[in-house]
Amino acid sequence: MKAFPKAATVALLLSIVVLNLAFRYPTTEHEAGADSFVFHGLAQMILDSKYAAWLINPLSLFGLYPLAHPSGPILAVAATTEVGGIAAEGSILLFDFISAILGALGAFLMAREIKPDTRLALLIAFLFSTAPRFVSSLEWQMPTRSLFTALVPVFVWALLRLRARVDPINLGVLATSLLVMMSAHRLAVVMAIVMAAYIVANIFMVSVRILRTTYAPVFLQRRFRTVLRLGSWSLITMIVAYIILFSGVLAEYEQGQLVGGADPLAQLENLGISLARTVGLLLPFVLVGAVAISRARAPDIREPWLVAVLVGIVPTLGLRQYTGWYLVAFAAIFMGMGILFLYETLRARPRLRTAFLICAIAGSIVSSAAIVNYERSVEVHLTSEVFDGGLYLRAGVGEPFLSNSGSLGVQSHAIAGLPYLPIGGSTTAFQGPEILAFGYLQPSDVRPRLIPIGSLTIEDDSLFVLDGVNFEVIWADILSRSANDPYVVGQLGHYNIQYYLENQGLTGSFEAYGKTYASPFAGSVESDRYIIYESTGIAIDFLQSSRS
């Protein structure tokens, strides 16, 4: 193979970086997201108090202790805002750009470690960094899960470098990337699959060497090697098919925007659509990439490791809403190898293979842009009206507030930096780091109990559980009674809530548990309290003074 020019490599890599920045250039006046506003609000609380009140245990940094969340990106945004003297929104955008660049360059290094082919490295860096999930999650949103995604290639690169030499630098990079991923999101636990696959691949290669030495005459027979390869891949295919069809993975894909139902065919369609929304419409090339790996000559630990990772990830497809965050890197590897494999098979037809490569790259860009545009259309954006309302709350009110909409409440909180209910934003969570950040509970009030090891599941957020704390119920109980009810008056006084922020699209009601309920509280506030601020779609009422 002819060496790829270094100047061309640098130019193409810079082009990929520029393309990534262009993909993520803001198209709205303010930030977007759902959970992102929660983290923005927590960063604002740090800026105002100079203290992260929810970090009451070393495990809190990684979200493994009650009333905590992985806080690396939150602390980084707060520090950048404080030191750089820029707005928190600007810091979030800056970290999005940094995460995108880190992902592209990390994917290039990872691919070079998998196969020393610059063409493949550039292709994988392009496919990874422009994957729809990776692009849409870094469009002016706090990089939590997306920072984890960006670091997966760095982790893989450091892990694979250990196959040649175990030295302190590689171990340090591996440990540092893992710690940063753990501080970004709890999905870092999935890296255990990657490391387990590496161990399995090592055991496999050692076993093969022993068998080849012991039964050399048999292994030297071409027919035996062919049968062994076909048999191995047939077994792997059956294992993957069994896991998908009979392990409960498909049950998570009964509902979809295009198709739905308990029929396995519909579930498979939903699975395919979900994966395509994550990695793009070049998803079928993953299968071609598997074929390319099966035909690799003189394979070392990297090929069986890739196969082991593929098999290990399949059972986790049942984590539907989280799958895309760790799947992107490995899908990009298989897609890149599949595209390059087909490109090489067309060696005798140079025009056709050039056209194929151009169509593949163009198709990837177009499909990613189309999927990202769709994701953007359904994403929650901070409007100017809500932003102005948040500024009024911060400058003109400065006291805790209650809202009938979790989404409106958390967006206003992100700008105002004030305690509010319900916590958790649009999810109206029953527990979260806001409880400590707002002073609703003190660290001494947190008395968790350890979850028995046998009862832990991948769905558990931490190793502990905190009983008797449910702020979603408190909030819903307040809005389900009159503002003059003694219970409501007591709760408002206890949490020092003095203002009511209303989404006027929900006048007389509130959103909770994914449904809309009538709100006696909202009705009584409308008839018996003063509006002190009103804008398009929102109003703020003062709760502590009655008209009567």
N, C-alpha and C positions, 0 to 999 in steps of 0.2 A: 504494500500500500504506500502510495506517495505521501510524504510528510505534508501536513497542512501548514501553510505559511503562518508564522507567528503574528505578523502584522494583520493578516486577515482574521486570525482568531481574536485578537484584541478588538479590532473594528467591529466584528460581528457580536462579540460579547457586550461591547458598549452600546451597540444598536438594540440588543435585547433589553438592556437597562433603560435606555431612553423610551423604548416601547412600553415598558412597565410603568414608567413615570407618567407617560401620556395616558395610559389606560386608567390611571388613578387620579388624574387631574380633576379637581372638584367641579361638579356640574350644578351644585346647589349652593345657596347662600350660607348654610350652616351644616354642621355634622349630621350624620345619619346613624341608624342602627336601632337596637332595642336595649339589649344589655349594656351596650356602650355608654348609654346615658347614666346607668347606675355607677359604672366605674369612673366616669367623668365627675359625677357628684362626689364620690369618695375622694378623688384626687383634689377636688375643690375644698373638701373638709380638711384635708391635710394642709393645704395652703393656708387656710384660715386659722387653724388651730396649732399648726406646726407639730402635729402629732397624729399618728395612725392608731386610733383608740382600739381597733379590733385586733391588733397584734399583741395578744396577751399570753401567747405561748409560742415557742419556736416553730411548732407545726402550723401556726396560724398563717405564716408567710406562704405556705404551700396549700392553704385551704383545707388542711387535714384536722382542724380543730373546730368545734362549734362556733357559729357566728363569725366565720372567717371566709375568705375567698383568696385564691392565689393572687398575690398582690404585687408581683414584680412590675408589670406594665403600669399599674396605678402609681407606684412609688417613682418610677422613671419619668412619667408624665408630670407628676407634681414637682420633681426635682428640676426637670428641664424648664418648666414654667417659672419656677422660683429663681433659678440661676440665670436663665436666658432673658428674663424680663418680657416674655411673650405671653399671649393669652393661652389658656388651656386648650382651646380649640386648635390653635396653631401648633402646639406641642403634639397633639394627637395626630394631626396631618403629617408632621415631620416624622414621627415614629412609624406611620404607615409607609412613607417613602423609604425609610431605613429598612423596614422589614421586607419590603418588596425587593430592594437591592440585595439584602442579605440572602433572601431566598434564591434569587437568580444565580448569584455567585456561588452559594453553597451547593446548589444543584449541579453546577458545572464541575466543582471539585468532586462531588459524590460520583458523578458519571465517569470522570477520569479515573477514579479509584476502582470502579467496577470493570471498566474496559479502557485501556489507554488509546482511545480513538477520539481525536478532537472533534470530528464531525458528530459523533454520538453525544459527546459532552455538550456541544452547542445545542443540539436538538433537544436533549433532555432539559437543559437549562431553560430553553424557550417554552417547551411544553409545560414544565412545572410552574414557571412564573406567570404564565398567561392562562393557567387553568381557571375556569369560571369561579370556582369557590374561593381560590386564593386572591383573585382580583376583586370580587365583590365584597369580601370581608375586610379589605383594606381601602375601601372608598370612604375615607374620613370617618373611621370608626376606631375606637380604642383597640389596639392590637393585643388581644388576649389569646384566643384560640389561634388566630392567624400568626402570632409570634411563635407559638408552638409549631405550627405548620412550617414556618420559615426555617426553624432550627432542626427539623427532622433530617434534611440532607447533611447538615454539619455533623449531627450525631452519627449518621450512617458512615460518612467519610472517615471520622475518627475511629469508629468501630472496625471498619475494614482495613485500616492502616495497621491495626494490631496483628493482622495475619502475618505480616512480614517482620515486624519488630515490636515488641512490647517495651515502650520507653515512657519516661515520665511525661513528655510533652503530649503524646497521643492520649495517654490516660488522663492528663489534665484537661485537654480539650473535650474528651468524652464526658468526664465528670461535670465540667463547667456547663456544657450544653445541656446536659440532663437536668442540672439544678435550675438553670434558667427556664427550661421547659416546664419543670415542676412549679416554678413560681409564676408561670403564665397561665397554665390550665391543668386541671387534674387528668386530662387525657394523656399526660406523660406516662401514665401507668401502662399504656399500650406499647411503649418501648420495651417492656419486658418480653413481648412476643418477638421483637426484633433480636434481642439478645439471646433469647431461648433458641431462635432459629439459627443463630450463629454457632451456638454450642452444638446443636443437632448436626449442623453441616460439618463441623469439625469431627464429630464422632463418625459421621458417615464416611468422610474422606479417609480417616484412619482405618476404618473397617475395610474399605475398598482396597487400600494399599496392602493390608494383611492378606486379603483373599487373593489379590493378584500375585503376590509373592508365593503363597501356598499352592495356588492352582493356576500357575502361569500358563501351562499348555492349554487349559480350557479357555482362559480369558484371551488368549492370542487368536482364537478362532473367530473370524469375522461374523459368522452366522450366530454364534453364541452372544456376541456383543449386541448384534441387532435385536435378537429376541429379548435380551435383558433390558435394552433401552425401551423397546415397545411395551414390554410388560410393566416396567416401572412407571411409564407415563400413563398407561391404561389404569394402573392402580391409583395413581394420583388423581386422574380424572374422575374415577368412581368415588373416591373419598370426597372430593370437592362437590360433586353432584349430590351425594348423600347428605352432606352438611347443609347444602342450600335447600334441598327438597324436604328433608325429614327431621331437621334439628330445631325447627321453629323459627328459622330466619325469615322465611317468607311471610309468616304471620304478621310481621311488622309492616308489610307492604300491601295490606288489604285496601287501604285508602290512598287515593292519589287524585291529582287535579284533572287527569285525562281519563283514567280508567280506575275501576274499583271492584271489590268483591273478593270472596274467598276462593275463587277459582285459581288454581296454580298458574295458569297461563296469564291471567290478569296480574297476579302477584309478581310474576317474572317480568312482565312489562313495566310495572311500577318500579321494580328493582333496577331495571335497565335505564329508565327515565331518571331515577334518582342519581345513579352513578354518572350518567351523561351530564346532568346539571352540575355535577361536581368536577369532572375532569374534561368535559367537552365531548363533541360528537366523534372524535377519533378513538373513542373507547374500544371499538372492535379490534384495533391494532394491538390491544393487550394480548389477545389470543395469538396473534401472529408473533408477538414478542416471546410468548411461551414456546412456540415452535422454534424460534431462533435459538433460544437457550437449549432446547433439546438437541439441536444439531451442532452445538459448540464443540470444537475440537480441543483435546487436552484440557478439559475443565479442571479448575481448582476449586477452592472453597466457595468462591463467589457464586457460581452457578447453582449448586445445591442450596446455598443460603437464600438466594432469590426464590427458589421453589418453596423452601420451607416457610419463608415469609408470606408468600402467596397463600399457602394452605393455612397458615396460622391466622391470617387476617379474615378469611372467609367466615368463620363463626361469629366474628364481631360485626358483620354486616347487619345483624339484628339491632345494633345501636343506631338505627337509621339516622337520627338528626346529628350524630357525632361522627359518623363514618368518614365523611368527606375530609375532615381535618387531618387525618393521618394517612388517608388513602392516596392523596394527590401525588406524593413523592414516588411511591412505588408504582402507581399507574403510569406516571411519566417515564419511569425506567422501562417498563414493558412496552409502552407505546413507542418510545424512541428506538428500542431494539427492533421492534416489529417493522417500523418504517424503514430503518437502515437495512434490515434484512431484505425487504422487497426491493429496495433501491439497488442493492448489490446483485440480486437475481436478474435484474434488467441490464446488467453490464454490457451485454451484446447489443442492446438497443439504447444508445446514449440519449437520443432525443426523447424517447418515451420515458426513460427514468428521470430525466431532467423535468419533464412535464409532470410526472408523478410527484416528485419532491415539491415542486412549486404549488401544485394543487393541494398537497397535504398541509403545507405551511399556511397557504391562504385559507384553506378550509378551517384550520385550527383557529386562525385569527377571527374569521367571520363568525364561526359558531360561538366562540368565546364572547365576542362582542354582543351577539344576539342574546345569549343566555344572561350576560351581565346586565344588559338593558332591561330584560324581563325582571331580574332580581331587583334592579334599581326601582322599577315601577311599583313593586309591592313592598319596598322597604320604607320604614318610618323615617321621615326627615324632620329636623327641627325647623319650624317656620319662623318667619320674622315676627309674627304676632306673639308666638309663644316665647321667643327670645326676649322681646320687649317686656312681656309680662314677668319673665324671670328677673330681668334687670330691675323692674319696679319692686318685686318682692325683696330683692337684695338691698336696694338703696332706700326704698321708702317704707318697708315693713320690718324686715330684719327679725322676724319671729316665726316659729314653726307653723305649718299649715296642713290642712287636710284637703284631699281632692276626691272627686267622684270618679276619676279616671287614673289608673295607674300609669298609663302612658304619658298623659299630660303632667301628672305629678312629678314623674322622674325627669322629664325634660326640663321642667321649671326648676327643679332641684339642682340639676346639673349646672344651670346658669346662676341660680341664687345661692347655692351652697348652704341651704337651710334645711333643718330637720322637717320631715313630712310623713304623712301616712297616705296610702299604703306603701310599705317598703317593697323593694324588688321590681318597681316599675310595672310594666304591662303584665307580668306574671303574678303580681300581688302576692309575693312570697310570704310564708309564715315565719321564716327565720332568715337572717342575713347579717352581714357585717354592719349594716346601717344601724342596727339596734344598739350596738356599742358606740358607733361613731356619733349618733344623735344623743347619747346619754340616756336612752330609754331604760337600759340596764347598765349596771356597773360590773366591772370584771369580777368582783367578789360574788355577784349574783349567779355567775356561770359555774354550775356544778354538773358537769357531764358525766355520763357513765360509759364505760368501754363496751363496744359491741363485741360479743363473743366471736372469735376467729371463724368458727364454723358457720356463723350467720352472715358474714360479710359477702356482699355481691359486688359486681362491677358497677351497679347502680348507686351504691353508697358513696356519699360525698366525703365522708371522713371516717376515722376509726372510732368516733365517739357519737353519742346521741344526747341531745339536750331535751329533757322532758318538760312539759308544762309551759312552753313558750310558743305562742301562736299569735302573731301580730296581724295576720290576715283576718282572723276571727274578731279581734278587737276592733279593727277598722270596719268590718262588715256590720258588727253589732252597733257601732256608732251611727252608721248611715241608715240602719234599719229602724231607728227610733227618732222621735222628735228631738230637736236641738234643746228643748227645755226639759227633757227627761232627766231625772236625777242621776241615772247611770251615765248618760252622755256628758252632763255637766261635770261629773266627777272625773271621767276619763280625759276630757279636754283640759281640765285643770291639772291633772296628774302629769300629762305630757306637754303642758304649756302651749297647747294648740289654740291660736287666737284668730286664725283666718281660714276661710273656706275657698278653695280654688275650684271653680266649676267649669267643666266642659259643657258649653251650652248646647252642644249636640245631644247631650244626655240630661237635659233639664228635667229635674224631678226624679232622676234615677241614678244608678251607678253600675259600673261593670265589675264583676267578680266571678271567679271560677269559669271564665269563658262565656258568661251569660250576662244579661241586663236585668236588673231588679229595680222595682219601685223603691224610692227612698223618702220616707217620712221626714228625715233630717233635711234633705234638700228642699222639700216643700215648706217646712217651717222656716228655714233660712230665707227663702225667697219672700215669704210674707212678713217676716218679723226682724230681719237684719238689714244693715245698710251695705249697699254696693260701693266700694271705694275705688274700684278700677274695672274698666270694661273695654274690651277690644273684640276684634272679629273672632267669635267662637269661644271666648273665655271671659270669665268674670271673677272678681275677688270680693268676698264679703267679709266684714268685720264681725266676729262672733261674740265678742264680749260686751256688746252694747245692743240692747233691744230697742225697737222703735216704740214699744208701748211703755 
